[in-house]
């Protein structure tokens, strides 16, 4: 079974609603230039999820949120429940992004709760794993990724795992201009798939694993050509519709 090819755009804390709608419409307008085999996902800030869902209506572009709360509802000021995201028409949610782990102290315990909320509301998690520069230079990148998978993904049922996307983020390559080589990307993606195989067997062959570190039009084709790289979780380049679409042409 061929794995899904996915190009997901993480807009992070960028764009106000009007800009987000304009960006989404530009992606829709250029969508026909890219193979239908590529699945595009855009993940705007919470404030304009509903408007972006409306802007992509009628296209095959899916919308995801950048995070969700650990709880279903209640007295959690400022939090956004997975049910609220799903009610807007979102299909995906990014969980465990390195910035959430680094700046907001998210742990595997936190992420297990968020994963449960995502699945309870029929959202597909894009679960992020990856090492920082210190961990990479110490040769601990395999161990870090393995722990992040074992502590969260291994708690999923087979049915849940079949509805999961994993994104490998070399934290040292996010926003720094540094990029893992295509060979480095393949090496760690193949390792992640091997770890998944330990728990889920042949199902691991069907799990899309995205590369998430400074992927852009100039290097997408080289990275996507690798056997275990199934697409990208795109940051900065996702804020320019032509660049985002051009990355999709990398397959």
C-alpha atoms as one frame of an Amber mdcrd trajectory, in Angstrom:
protein
   0.000   0.000   0.000   1.417   3.371  -1.033   1.744   5.805   1.836   0.077
   9.203   1.658   2.192  12.052   0.323   1.611  15.041   2.591   2.695  18.670
   2.568   1.447  20.392   5.727   1.904  24.083   6.426   2.405  25.188  10.025
   1.749  28.926   9.979   2.758  29.262  13.652   1.986  32.718  15.140   1.814
  34.471  11.777  -0.952  36.166   9.754  -4.032  37.990  10.956  -7.376  36.640
   9.725  -7.545  38.630   6.480  -3.980  37.619   5.560  -4.705  33.999   6.395
  -7.777  33.919   4.174  -5.787  35.500   1.318  -3.011  32.925   1.750  -5.463
  30.020   1.840  -7.229  31.252  -1.296  -3.882  31.565  -3.091  -3.067  27.952
  -2.200  -6.452  26.841  -3.520  -5.923  28.850  -6.722  -2.610  27.123  -7.458
  -3.595  23.667  -6.265  -4.308  22.329  -9.762  -0.646  22.804 -10.712   0.392
  20.046  -8.293  -0.257  16.304  -8.585  -3.532  15.210  -7.005  -1.484  12.516
  -5.249  -0.192  15.189  -2.841  -2.322  15.891   0.234  -2.096  19.538   1.303
  -2.881  20.629   4.871  -2.811  24.198   6.200  -2.584  24.907   9.936  -3.437
  28.535  10.732  -3.650  30.179  14.173  -6.797  29.441  16.185  -8.207  32.933
  15.514  -8.939  32.248  11.857  -9.418  28.513  11.592 -13.098  28.911  10.714
 -12.405  31.509   8.017  -9.679  29.376   6.460 -11.964  26.315   6.499 -14.460
  28.425   4.564 -11.761  29.705   2.181 -10.676  26.181   1.154 -14.213  24.795
   0.909 -14.760  22.908  -2.328 -11.063  22.041  -2.634  -9.196  18.989  -1.365
  -7.045  21.082   0.975  -7.493  20.062   4.610  -7.224  22.326   7.634  -5.524
  21.545  10.934  -4.954  23.303  14.234  -1.531  23.861  15.773  -2.393  22.435
  19.195  -5.280  21.427  21.425  -6.036  21.248  25.139  -5.442  18.238  27.376
  -9.005  18.394  28.703 -12.411  18.038  27.033 -13.916  21.211  28.567 -14.064
  23.186  31.773 -12.369  26.005  33.669  -9.191  26.209  31.574  -8.895  29.851
  30.631  -7.301  30.415  27.261  -7.340  26.761  26.196  -8.950  25.408  23.022
 -10.611  21.985  23.194 -10.225  19.406  20.454 -14.021  19.327  20.131 -14.040
  23.059  19.334 -11.426  22.547  16.623 -13.319  19.623  15.119 -16.571  21.607
  15.171 -14.972  24.203  12.883 -14.260  21.580  10.246 -10.621  20.846  11.031
  -9.343  17.360  10.252  -5.840  17.514  11.762  -4.017  18.815  14.824  -0.274
  19.261  15.332   0.844  17.839  18.682   4.240  17.791  20.378   5.852  20.429
  18.186   9.361  21.203  19.409   8.340  24.785  20.190   5.559  23.507  22.452
   7.989  21.158  24.176  10.734  23.777  24.497   8.808  26.946  25.370   5.760
  25.544  27.138   7.207  22.508  28.865   5.042  19.905  27.167   5.915  16.397
  28.284   4.912  12.946  27.138   2.337  12.925  29.948   0.793  16.108  28.537
   0.874  14.767  25.006  -0.787  11.471  25.881  -3.778  13.498  27.119  -3.820
  15.655  24.007  -3.621  12.618  21.737  -6.598  11.088  23.538  -8.594  14.285
  23.016  -7.674  14.398  19.338  -8.820  10.827  18.724 -11.981  11.299  20.771
 -12.920  14.073  18.336 -11.906  12.311  15.108  -8.877  14.538  14.511  -5.746
  13.072  12.941  -2.714  14.021  15.043   0.478  15.151  13.350   2.793  14.039
  16.137   6.210  15.695  16.178   9.471  14.134  17.327  13.048  15.315  17.062
  16.275  16.253  18.775  17.956  19.570  19.518  21.488  20.512  18.462  23.083
  19.383  21.722  21.397  15.980  21.477  22.381  15.608  17.816  26.020  16.516
  18.466  26.141  14.059  21.381  24.858  11.292  19.093  21.640  10.940  21.091
  19.222  11.737  18.270  18.082   8.131  17.839  17.451   7.697  21.570  15.523
  10.976  21.821  13.215  10.107  18.933  12.703   6.577  20.194  11.696   7.807
  23.661   9.254  10.367  22.231   7.616   7.592  20.208   7.603   4.895  22.881
   6.191   7.221  25.559   3.261   8.394  23.440   2.706   6.557  20.151   3.144
   3.121  21.754   0.088   3.904  23.907  -2.169   4.044  20.834  -4.401   1.232
  19.671  -3.771  -0.163  16.187  -6.909   1.621  14.991  -5.619   4.940  16.327
  -2.130   4.369  14.941  -3.625   3.787  11.498  -4.849   7.398  11.681  -1.576
   9.085  12.644   1.007  11.237  10.895   4.480  11.606  12.367   6.710  14.596
  11.688  10.439  14.394  12.333  11.848  17.785  13.251  15.566  18.275  13.672
  15.095  21.128  16.177  18.491  22.512  15.209  17.174  23.043  11.670  14.015
  24.974  12.535  14.251  28.659  11.722  18.047  28.490  11.635  18.492  28.031
   7.916  20.323  24.783   8.648  18.878  21.712   7.002  19.492  18.050   7.534
  20.900  16.476   4.402  18.610  14.181   2.457  20.747  11.291   3.724  20.372
  12.407   7.360  16.625  12.726   6.864  16.358   9.237   5.373  18.520   7.727
   8.109  16.341   9.001  10.946  13.051   8.437   9.092  14.036   4.809   8.438
  14.977   4.454  12.107  11.621   5.898  13.228   9.803   3.448  10.975  11.836
   0.589  12.447  10.843   1.676  15.978   7.186   1.808  14.882   7.535  -1.665
  13.382   8.525  -3.055  16.802   5.079  -2.187  18.143   2.771  -2.104  15.131
   4.374  -4.513  12.667   3.349  -4.115   9.036   1.119  -1.141   9.903   4.325
   0.885  10.259   4.732   0.748   6.489   1.554   2.780   6.083   2.354   5.579
   8.547   3.383   8.815   6.799   6.559  10.330   8.264   7.127  13.980   7.337
  10.368  15.947   7.426  10.092  19.201   9.351  13.289  21.221   9.243  13.747
  24.162   6.861  12.223  22.343   3.904  11.852  24.669   0.913  11.352  24.492
  -2.874  15.097  24.229  -3.480  15.600  21.059  -1.406  12.153  19.401  -1.302
  12.644  17.105  -4.281  15.953  15.749  -2.974  14.518  15.086   0.487  11.193
  13.668  -0.750  13.014  11.277  -3.074  14.161   9.268  -0.052  12.266   6.054
   0.587  11.028   6.798   4.101  10.300  10.522   3.678   6.618  10.981   2.877
   6.414  14.764   2.761   7.058  17.809   4.874   5.798  19.829   7.819   6.584
  23.270   6.447   7.152  26.423   8.491   8.340  29.634   6.866   7.820  28.510
   3.282   4.163  27.759   4.041   3.531  31.490   4.433   4.146  32.056   0.715
   1.595  30.221  -1.407   3.886  29.788  -4.423   6.661  28.328  -2.254   4.259
  26.032  -0.416   2.849  24.711  -3.680   6.316  24.401  -5.200   7.302  22.107
  -2.327   4.376  19.876  -3.289   5.891  19.607  -6.759   8.934  17.987  -5.129
   7.315  14.544  -5.326
